[in-house]
């Protein structure tokens, strides 16, 4: 991942944008991208929305793999904290613009835990 940001949106307007990993680097989102984020956030039935943005290359399979990793990481964290898992959104509730699409991201937290347990630490 070359860029990763967390964007906080309140009442349909971007409130704060932060570089996800390094505080010292500027957020490099264009006005069009900010407008797009605000448009997406308005479609969610909540006044406060967080949006994570990750960019690497224009490769859909990389994006799907990253989405699976992030989802598995978040869900295992919630499981570890004995917190209720969120209910998946319904794709039919989303208002998609022309030339956009939405997909469900599958996640197996048991398999993810096994994968993480078997990784070799290089540090």
N, C-alpha and C positions, 0 to 999 in steps of 0.2 A: 504494500500500500504506500503510495507516495504522499497522499494527503488524507487526513481524517479529521473531521470537525464534529462538534456537538453544537446544535443550534436550539435555543430555547425560544419558543413562540408563545406569546400571550395575546389572547383576543384577536388572533389572526395576523399579528405583526411580530416580526423578529425583535426579541428583547435583548438577547445576548448571543454572540457567536464566539466559540472558543476552539483553539487548536487542541485536539483531543489528547495528544501525547506531549507536546512541548508548549509551555506557556509563552515562551519568548518569540515564537514565530507568528507572523500575522496570518489572519484568516484570508484566504484568497478566493472569495466567492464574488462573482459578478453581480451587478444589480438584477440581471435577468435570472440568475440562479436564486437570489434572495426572493425575488418575486415568485418564482416557481415554488420555493419552499413554503412561502406564506399561502399560496394557493392550495398546496397539498394539505397544510395544517388546517385550513378552513373546512376541509372535508371531514375532519375528525370531530366527533361530537364531544369536544372538551375545550375549555378555554385555555388550558395550559398543555402544550405539546412539546416534546423534545424530539428532534430529528437528528439522527446520526448520518453523516455524509462521509463516504470513503471513495477515493478515486485511485485507480492504478492505471489501467489501460482500458480501451474499449473492448473488453472481452467479457461476454455475458457469463461464461462458465466460471471465470474468476470471481465475478460479482456474486453468483449463486453460492460458491464455496465460502466466500467471506460472510455472506448472510447466514449460512448454516453455522459457521463457527461462532459468530456473534450471538445468535439465538441460543446455541447450546451453552455457551459461556454464561449468558444471562440466566437461563433456566436452571442450570446446575447451582449457580449462586443462590437463587431463590430457594431451591430445594435444600441446600445446606443451611440456610437461615430459617427453614421451616415456614416459609411464607407461601401464601396462596399463589399459584401460577395464574397468569392472566388468561382470559378466554380469548381464543383466536378471533380475529376480526373476520367478518364475512366479506369476501371479494365483491359480492353483489351490492354491498353497501357503499362501495367506493365509486366516486364519479370520476371516471378516467377521461383524460383528454385524448384527442386524436393522436394516433401514432404512439400511444403509451400502453402499457399492459401491467397487470399484477399477477403474481403467482404465489401459491402457498409455499412456504419453506418447511421442509420436513426436519424433524429433530428427534434423535434417540439419545437421551442423556446418559443411559447406561453404557451405550457404545462409546459416547464421547468421554466418559470417565475412564473407560478401559484404555482408550487411545492416549489420554493424558497421562495415565499411570505408567504406560509403556514407553513414553518418550524419554530419551536419554538427555540428561542435562549436560551442556557443553561448558558450563561455567565452573 
